[in-house]
Amino acid sequence: KNPDKAYSSRGYIAMARLLLGNTASPTPDGKRYNWTFYVRGETDELDSVTIKLHPTFKDPVRVCDKPPFEIHAKGWGTFDITVLLKWKSGAVQRTIWELQFDQTDSFKELQVPSTVQRAALPGSCPPPAPPAPAGEEVPVPPWEAENSDVYGVRGSIAGLDSEDEAMAEVAPVDEDVPGPPPELLRDTSTGKGDADPVRATVCERLRGMPYMAPSHPQFMFGRGYDGPLKAPKVLWKSDKAPREDHSCPKWLTATEFEDVPEVMAAKVKELARLMMISRKTVAYTGAGISAAVIGQAARSGQHTVGWKADTRTAPPTFTHHALGFLGREGLLHGWVQQNHDGLPQKAGFPQERINEIHGSWYDPGNPVVKYSGTLHDRSYPWMREDAETADLCLVLGTSLGGLNADQVATKTADRSLLPPAPAPGVLAPGAWITLLRGGRIFKGRVVAVKEKDIEVRFKTSTSDSDSEEEDDRLGDPVRISKNEKFDLVPGTVSGGLGTVIMNLQQTAQDGKMTLRLFGKSDDILRMLLPELGFGVSIVRPPVWPKMSRALVPYDRNGKRSPGAKRMWLDLSAGQEVRITPGHNIQGAQQPQYMHIGAKKAIKIKGETRQPAVGNGRVLSRCDKSCSFVLQIEGVQMRLGIWWLESAMRGAVDVLPVVNKEPSFES
């Protein structure tokens, strides 16, 4: 059915016009947006507007029964807003608006029943509506089923509300004296300098190849690809969009492709070359790499849309194991993870290098963040840093449908169009400067240096802080005198190897890619490892310490404290624990946890809970889910076993959990 068709009790009616849209502006800390959704224009004959927000918002269904027909809210994620327009004439219309943050004011023309306008004229009467077409039922406003979030799992703790599962296993007996910490990671790869001939050739090719339209002959291969141009085969054909909850260009469907062997071999060989010369490679992954064991929301010919029954005991896929191995080998420097499933760490990827941007099932200090919530204080700046500094981004299992964190992929691709940055402190093309004018700080990139002046392309935003503004588009060149006071920005990154995407379906960002590989990520990575000099059999799951207590270089509040006396972190069954300061429980907005860190009593499912500080105890060690099961202020949480291993190495800055009254080595 067409969601923009109007209807009455007698069938379809004719159409005219109206306006529907939203405004958006970033909050001062840059982590969320203040936004207003509105219905404007000729609204005299509107009786009411019912607005359905994402279900993670408090009171997600809101009714405006008088002008102005608008609501104000705050959040970090975009989503589809369902709108029900009720007219004074009795007609009803249902439509969808996708919330947008990339412009200060976005809107579309909405078709409005012309019978409503005629009914407003003196002496006029709307003609009877024609009957609905034969065999087609009259549409009703079918509110969608409640989804926990864009991935179907964010905000869900199904199966974790009782102690039955937690107490099913007996925690292993700890050794009196813990063993030595695990072997440290290999040194990370530093890649190649700009003067390296291989790197210089790749970067020159990327700078000379602008972003491609779908009609470009290299669109399904990549801007940096230089192999045979044989079209991929279609594995599964669809005329529908990849996801119901994301908008996309008209050309984009859920159809799945696979590269022919000759092309795949050439692409994998080029990918291995990129990884060997990359100075910083960051993975950016979504639900697709966990679909076989967790489930997914996107349409697919490989997996059924929906979620598995026992997600906490799901094993990592080969993709997780391969990326975990490359992380331990120093070839994968960071990982921005959209999912919450802990599978990268279960596969051995170091906890200190993964940014679980939307929260985690296995970090009590960073629960899964609702759409109406706020990201953890450390997550957003970390993601922005990776977006600004990655030399190469690997995209797997995500549709790049417009999430804020997609900038990790898109900004890395953008830099591949630029020349390398000059040496620090050198005023030359490619350098970045800041300029203070009228009380505002402007940031721009130098494009030319002349005898008396320079030409600079400034960001189109005028934010006082770089972290407050997501719009990094550059304006036209502006001439600035060398005598004017400006500052060179240290540590800026320019140029780069761009972004590589690996999955079965196309995305709206494919034209920006350095390489575009069609296939299952498991299969692609099985081909990639030998090209990097590794045998596939070397990829094995990690063996976690059997102990549940260890001496760790942290203070009583969980902050890393090298050189001081080490603290005992005891996660044996029955031990009292507490969540450390700086957690994001209030920001995550999960109802069952909201009494932890609250300033006043709150109600949860009709039960009043008093404010709590975050104390609790360890229920058990659950090796099936690779976690310690905790009872914190009456609710159940999990801490990944890998946190103990990371703590032993002193790898993470802050621990999410410590003992309530910790003891220290003598």
Beta strands, then each sheet from edge to edge (+ up, - down):
strand 1: 6-8
strand 2: 11-12
strand 3: 18-26
strand 4: 33-40
strand 5: 46-52
strand 6: 61-64
strand 7: 69-75
strand 8: 80-87
strand 9: 92-98
strand 10: 105-110
strand 11: 233-236
strand 12: 256-258
strand 13: 281-285
strand 14: 295-296
strand 15: 306-307
strand 16: 334-337
strand 17: 354-356
strand 18: 392-396
strand 19: 432-437
strand 20: 440-449
strand 21: 453-458
strand 22: 478-481
strand 23: 487-488
strand 24: 498-503
strand 25: 515-518
strand 26: 549-552
strand 27: 567-570
strand 28: 576-579
strand 29: 602-604
strand 30: 607-609
strand 31: 615-622
strand 32: 627-632
strand 33: 635-640
strand 34: 657-659
sheet 1: 2+ 1- 9+ 8- 5+ 6-
sheet 2: 7+ 4- 3+ 10-
sheet 3: 11+ 12-
sheet 4: 17+ 16+ 13+ 18+ 24+ 25+
sheet 5: 14+ 15-
sheet 6: 22+ 21- 20+ 19- 23+
sheet 7: 26+ 27-
sheet 8: 33+ 32- 31+ 28- 34+
sheet 9: 29+ 30-
end
